[in-house]
Amino acid sequence: MKSLCLLPLIVLGFAVSSPAIAGETENAACKKYVQSFYDWYVSKNQGNPNDDTIIAVFKNKKFAFSKELESKLKEDHDVAGLFPGEIVGLDYDPFLNAQDVATKYTVGQINSAATKYRADVFSVFDGKKSSKPVVVPELILQNGKWVFVNFIYPDASRKENQDLITTLNQLKKDRPPLPKVKSQTKK
């Protein structure tokens, strides 16, 4: 009889702990996804950081970006192509928040709030991990797949450079109107 009385408590215990376990599982899955992106991206970028890495990101179907982020990055890339030899648009790597590529990037803590997840990403130069995250990708879980929606820049000195979407919006606002261009970054 005593064991029957304990059964509801055991079931209740599992029910209460399930959301925490599910959240931890999603955080672990997010961390794994972000780390796989950075491992792949740095291998493409090592020793040859250039414009083609942005194109490679969009050609690689393994990693997903929100339609808004992808559209803004493609537009910035295409506009920059209209002005060879000049700095127009992003002048740094938007996924690394840097001009110099580190040897490695490691994902630290995953923070989640509502439907968004943020991954602390640290650079590693000469075996030394940065003391603070250099970039914080923001993701959502959409239809069972991870999707990058923005990249936060923790050390941004100006509000218009606090994240990738804001930066791209500001760059677009600051440039004169341009004729329609055909995208060079097709999927």
C-alpha positions as CSV (number, residue, x, y, z in Angstrom):
1,M,0.0,0.0,0.0
2,K,2.8,2.4,0.8
3,S,4.3,1.9,-2.6
4,L,1.0,2.9,-4.3
5,C,1.0,6.1,-2.3
6,L,4.5,7.0,-3.5
7,L,3.6,6.4,-7.2
8,P,1.8,9.8,-7.6
9,L,4.8,11.5,-6.0
10,I,7.2,9.8,-8.3
11,V,5.1,10.6,-11.4
12,L,4.8,14.2,-10.2
13,G,8.5,14.4,-9.7
14,F,9.2,13.4,-13.3
15,A,6.5,15.8,-14.6
16,V,8.1,18.7,-12.7
17,S,11.6,17.9,-13.8
18,S,10.8,17.3,-17.5
19,P,10.8,21.0,-18.6
20,A,14.3,21.5,-17.0
21,I,15.6,18.4,-18.8
22,A,14.0,19.5,-22.1
23,G,15.5,23.0,-21.7
24,E,18.9,21.5,-21.0
25,T,18.6,19.2,-24.0
26,E,17.7,22.2,-26.2
27,N,20.6,24.2,-24.8
28,A,23.0,21.3,-25.5
29,A,21.7,20.9,-29.0
30,C,22.0,24.6,-29.6
31,K,25.6,24.6,-28.3
32,K,26.5,21.6,-30.6
33,Y,24.9,23.3,-33.6
34,V,26.7,26.6,-33.0
35,Q,30.0,24.8,-32.4
36,S,29.6,22.8,-35.6
37,F,29.0,26.1,-37.5
38,Y,32.1,27.7,-36.1
39,D,34.3,24.6,-36.7
40,W,33.1,24.5,-40.4
41,Y,33.3,28.3,-40.9
42,V,36.8,28.7,-39.5
43,S,38.1,25.8,-41.6
44,K,36.7,27.6,-44.7
45,N,38.2,30.9,-43.5
46,Q,41.6,29.9,-42.1
47,G,44.4,31.7,-43.9
48,N,42.0,33.1,-46.5
49,P,39.5,35.4,-45.0
50,N,37.6,36.9,-47.9
51,D,34.2,37.7,-49.4
52,D,33.9,34.1,-50.7
53,T,33.3,32.8,-47.2
54,I,30.0,34.7,-47.0
55,I,28.9,33.1,-50.3
56,A,30.0,29.7,-49.0
57,V,27.8,30.2,-45.9
58,F,24.7,30.6,-48.1
59,K,25.6,27.8,-50.4
60,N,26.0,25.4,-47.4
61,K,22.5,24.0,-46.7
62,K,23.6,22.6,-43.4
63,F,23.4,25.9,-41.6
64,A,20.3,28.0,-41.6
65,F,19.8,31.8,-41.4
66,S,16.6,33.7,-40.9
67,K,15.2,35.1,-44.1
68,E,15.7,38.6,-42.8
69,L,19.4,38.1,-41.9
70,E,20.2,36.3,-45.1
71,S,18.5,39.0,-47.2
72,K,20.3,41.8,-45.5
73,L,23.7,40.0,-45.7
74,K,23.2,39.3,-49.4
75,E,22.2,42.9,-50.1
76,D,25.3,44.2,-48.3
77,H,27.5,41.7,-50.2
78,D,26.0,42.7,-53.6
79,V,26.3,46.4,-52.9
80,A,29.9,46.1,-51.9
81,G,30.5,44.3,-55.2
82,L,29.4,47.5,-57.0
83,F,32.4,49.3,-55.6
84,P,35.6,47.2,-56.1
85,G,38.6,48.5,-54.2
86,E,36.4,50.6,-51.8
87,I,35.1,49.7,-48.4
88,V,31.3,49.8,-48.8
89,G,29.3,47.8,-46.3
90,L,30.7,45.4,-43.7
91,D,34.5,45.7,-43.3
92,Y,34.8,42.8,-40.8
93,D,33.7,39.3,-40.6
94,P,30.1,39.4,-39.2
95,F,30.1,35.9,-37.8
96,L,33.5,36.3,-36.0
97,N,33.1,40.0,-35.1
98,A,36.7,40.4,-36.2
99,Q,39.1,41.1,-39.1
100,D,41.6,38.5,-38.0
101,V,40.6,34.9,-37.8
102,A,41.5,33.1,-34.6
103,T,42.8,29.6,-34.6
104,K,39.6,28.3,-33.1
105,Y,36.3,29.5,-31.7
106,T,34.6,27.7,-28.8
107,V,31.1,28.0,-27.6
108,G,30.5,28.6,-23.9
109,Q,27.3,29.1,-22.1
110,I,23.9,29.1,-23.8
111,N,21.3,31.5,-22.5
112,S,17.7,31.1,-23.4
113,A,14.7,33.4,-23.0
114,A,11.3,32.7,-24.5
115,T,12.0,31.4,-28.0
116,K,15.5,32.8,-28.5
117,Y,18.9,31.2,-27.6
118,R,22.2,33.1,-27.3
119,A,25.5,31.3,-27.5
120,D,28.7,32.9,-26.0
121,V,31.5,32.4,-28.5
122,F,35.1,32.8,-27.5
123,S,38.1,33.2,-29.8
124,V,41.3,31.1,-29.2
125,F,44.6,32.7,-30.4
126,D,47.8,30.7,-29.7
127,G,46.0,28.4,-27.4
128,K,44.6,31.2,-25.2
129,K,40.9,31.6,-25.0
130,S,39.5,35.1,-24.8
131,S,38.3,36.2,-21.4
132,K,34.9,37.4,-22.7
133,P,32.7,36.3,-25.6
134,V,33.8,38.0,-28.9
135,V,30.4,37.3,-30.5
136,V,27.0,36.0,-29.3
137,P,25.0,34.4,-32.1
138,E,21.2,34.5,-31.5
139,L,19.2,31.5,-32.7
140,I,15.6,30.2,-32.7
141,L,14.4,26.6,-33.0
142,Q,12.1,26.7,-36.0
143,N,10.3,23.6,-37.3
144,G,12.8,21.4,-35.5
145,K,15.9,23.2,-37.0
146,W,18.2,25.8,-35.5
147,V,18.2,29.1,-37.3
148,F,20.6,32.0,-36.8
149,V,18.6,35.3,-36.5
150,N,21.3,37.7,-35.4
151,F,24.9,38.1,-34.1
152,I,25.4,40.2,-31.0
153,Y,28.7,42.1,-30.5
154,P,29.3,42.4,-26.8
155,D,32.1,45.0,-27.0
156,A,30.4,47.3,-29.5
157,S,31.3,50.9,-28.6
158,R,28.3,52.4,-30.5
159,K,24.7,51.5,-30.4
160,E,24.5,51.2,-34.2
161,N,27.2,48.4,-34.0
162,Q,25.6,46.4,-31.2
163,D,24.5,43.6,-33.5
164,L,24.6,42.5,-37.1
165,I,21.0,43.4,-38.0
166,T,21.4,46.9,-36.5
167,T,24.7,47.4,-38.3
168,L,23.3,46.3,-41.7
169,N,20.3,48.6,-41.2
170,Q,22.6,51.5,-40.4
171,L,24.9,50.8,-43.4
172,K,21.9,50.8,-45.7
173,K,20.5,54.0,-44.2
174,D,23.9,55.7,-44.6
175,R,24.5,54.9,-48.3
176,P,22.9,56.8,-51.1
177,P,20.1,55.1,-53.1
178,L,21.4,52.5,-55.5
179,P,20.0,51.0,-58.6
180,K,18.5,47.5,-58.3
181,V,21.2,44.9,-58.5
182,K,20.9,41.2,-59.3
183,S,22.1,39.1,-56.4
184,Q,25.4,37.4,-56.8
185,T,24.8,35.2,-53.7
186,K,22.1,32.8,-55.0
187,K,21.3,29.8,-53.0
